[in-house]
Amino acid sequence: MNCNVRLAQIKTMAPLLLTLWTFFAVMINLGLPCEGWAEIYVRIHLDGAKEFTNRPSGSGWMFHMTESGFEPVMRFSEHGKPRSLDAIIDEIAEKYQIDGDLVKAIIKTESNYNHLAVSHKGAQGLMQLMPATARRLNVKRPFDPRENIIGGVKYIKGLMASYGDLGTALAAYNAGPNTVRKYAGIPPYRETINYVKKVIRHYNMFKSNPELKVAGSLPARDNN
């Protein structure tokens, strides 16, 4: 039996990681060949359904896992070719004329590079867009890395243009423009003050080291 099977027809809203691991474990115990287990990709549809395959073809595929488990470096497939998250950020940053290091810093602070992240307030994806904000920015698939980043970039760029100050713009990204307007600047909330400091710290980290990659380069415990 060849384990290099196509999983593209699997669509479900429920997590399938346990199922995949069970399948792998059974096959290993049976001593069957597993050349095709190296990489599994996932594509998220408009209705939130997830489609898995070990042979990505076409656009929208994201690297999901290997037989060793989740990898910190997420890859995105366009025209069947996996791309790094760094490459996606750099492309979008260049298109929208914004510092890519700032985008990386926001993503690090918001989701720690987890494209499926959902906050307790309902913010979604890499740049943690609230559903209403995502709709306003025409982000139809908030868990799609490219769409989410484009939406987040448009949002932070607009805030920077409105306030003319990075700290205030970041505060508005975190606490909302209405709160910033109420306090005529960064609101006296510990969460927001720490958020601004954290983004700027990560921003300076990326700026000082151009070779630093967004995933797998910063320790997972660096969430302060």
Secondary structure by P-SEA (a helix, b strand, c coil): cccccccccccccccaaaaaaaaaaaaaaaccccccccbbbbbbccccbbbbbcccccccccccccccccccbbbbbcccccccaaaaaaaaaaaacccaaaaaaaaaacccccccccccccccccccccaaaaaaacccccccaaaaaaaaaaaaaaaaaacccaaaaaaaaaccaaaaaaaccccccaaaaaaaaaaaaaaaaaaacccccccccccccccc
